[in-house]
């Protein structure tokens, strides 16, 4: 499948350090550096800037990093599909999950019907939480992911996908766990005085508007 050097490169980028990447992969920092040097020699491109403060991506490295993540993802999916074929006529349904779009909402429903559909396996795939990546994920449904479970009231999303209502929820605010409003069950406008509130652009969500 993909080269081990690509996995090492992705870890170095995400950890921003050879030593931290070495800890994650349970190999020495020297081995990490040799892998990266060998990778740069093979592609004949400088992928990382090295300094006493750590490592950072070159412009070419940034492009390579994005493609490397896709290579790893596609490779893992190819292996999983092959295993499904070997084990019988089973089908993997790939579900995206993140902090704000969690698959936990599907658990109780799936437990009631999974015996009825033994040929279907749910494959949970982590995704990021930001508006740009969410829209890109929605546009690519059926390629890397099949389903996303979560709140949906975006007019823009419905241009690229269909939705099935599993239930309704109150409008909520997400705050850090140590925020003064984190443990309140309800908030009002006075609670928001002096706070910065981030919302979607007007016109894209009837509920937020």
N, C-alpha and C positions, 0 to 999 in steps of 0.2 A: 504494500500500500504506500502511504506517504513516508518520506524519509524521517528518521528519528531526529535529524538536525532541525527539521521544521518545527517539531514539537518543542525542542529546546529553545529555538529562537522565539517562539510565542511566549514561553514562560519567562524568558529574559526581559522581553518587552513589557509584559504585564507586571512583573515584579520590580522592574526598573533597576535590576542589580544582578550581577553574575552570582554573587554569594547567596542571595535569597532564592534565585532560581535553582541553585544547587541543592538547597534545603528542600525545596518542593519536589525535586526529582530524585533525591537521595543519591546524588553523585557529587564529586568534588568540584570546586570552582574551576580548577585547572582543566578538568574534563569539559566543563561547560564552555570555557573560552576556546578550547581546541575545536569543539563542535561548531561554534559560531565562525571561527576563522576559516574552517574547512568549507562551511556553507558559503561564505563570502567569496572564497576562492573559486568555488564551483560556478556560482552565478556571475562572477566577475563584477560584482557591485558592492560598494560599501553600504551596509544596511544600518549600522549603529555608530553613533558618536560616543566615544569613550572618554570619561573624565574622572577626576577624584570624587565627584559628587554622584557618580553612577553612569548610567547609559541612557541615551535618547535616540530616537529614530531619525535617520536622514530622510529627505523627501522620498527617495527611492525605497527606503526601508519601510516607510509608512504605507506605501502602496503594496509592498510585498507582504506586510503584516496582515492587511485586510484579506488578501488572497489566501494567505497561509491558513487563516482561521476557516475559510470556506473549504479548503482542501481537506483539513482535518475533519470537518463536519461531514462532508460528502463521503469521505473514506469510511468513517464510523457508520454512516447510514448504509453504505454498500455492504459492509460486513454484517450488519444486523439483518438486512433483507436476505442475504445469503443464508444466514442461520435460520430465518423464518421458513425459507423454502425447504431446507433440509429437515426441519422438524414437522413438516406437513403443510397443509393449506392454511397457513395463518397469515394474518394481515396486521401490519403495524400502523396505528393511527398516531401521528406525531403531534403532540400537544405542547404549545409554548407556555412557559411559566416564568413568572418574575415576582418581585415583592408586591407590586400593585395588581398584577394579573395572575392570581394563584389558581392552581388546579384543584385546590382543596374544595372549591365549590362543586366540583364534579364527583368527589369521592362517594358521597351518600347515594347519588344517582347511579353511579357505575356499580356499586355493591349490590344493588337491587336487580340489575339486568346482566351482569357479566357472565353468569351461568348460562344465560340464553344465547350468548354469542361467544363461545369458547374459542372460535377461530380468530378473534380480534384481540390484539395486544396493544395496550396503551404505552406509548414511548414518550416520556416527559423530557423536553429539551429546554434548557435555560435560555431566557432572552433578556434584553435590556429594557430599562424603564426610561424612555424619553420619547417625545412626540415624533421626532424624525425617524428613529429606528422603528417605532410602532407602525408608522405609515408604510415604511419599507417592508416590514414583515407582512402587513396586510396585503400589500401588492403582490407578494411572492407566495401567498398561501397555495398549497398544493405542490410547491417545489421543495422547501426545506421544512415547513410546518403545514399541518392540515387544519388545525383548530387552535383558536385562542379562547380561553375562558376568562371573562372579566367584564367590568362595566363598559358599556358601549352606548354612547349617545352622540357619536360624531357623524355629521352629515358627509364629511369627506371620506370616511371609512366605507360607507355604504355604496360608494361608487365602485369599490373593488371587491366587495364580499357580501355574502348574505348572513343574516343573524337569526339565531333561534333563542327565544326568551326562556331562560331557566328560572327567573325570578326577578324581584325588584328590591332595591336597597335605598336607604336614605342617603341624601347627599352628604358626603363626609369630607373632612379636611385631613390631609396627611401631615404629621409633624414629627420631629425627632422624639425619641422616647424620653429624653430629659427636658423637653419643652414644658413650659408651665401649663399648657392646655392639653397635654398628652393624656391626662387621666380624667378629663371631663367627658361626661356622656353627651352633653349638649353644649353648644356654644352660641352666643348671640353677637350682635354687631359691636357691643361694648367690649367683648372679649378680644375682638380683632383690632381694637384701637391701638395704633402704634405698631402694628404688625405688617409684614409684607405678605400679600396673598397672591399666589401665582395661579392664573386660570387660563383656560383655552381661549383662543381668539373669539370675539363676539361673532355670532352667526353660525358657528360650527356645532354648537350644542344647545338645544332648547332648554334642557334642565339647568345648565349653568347660566344661561342668559336670564 
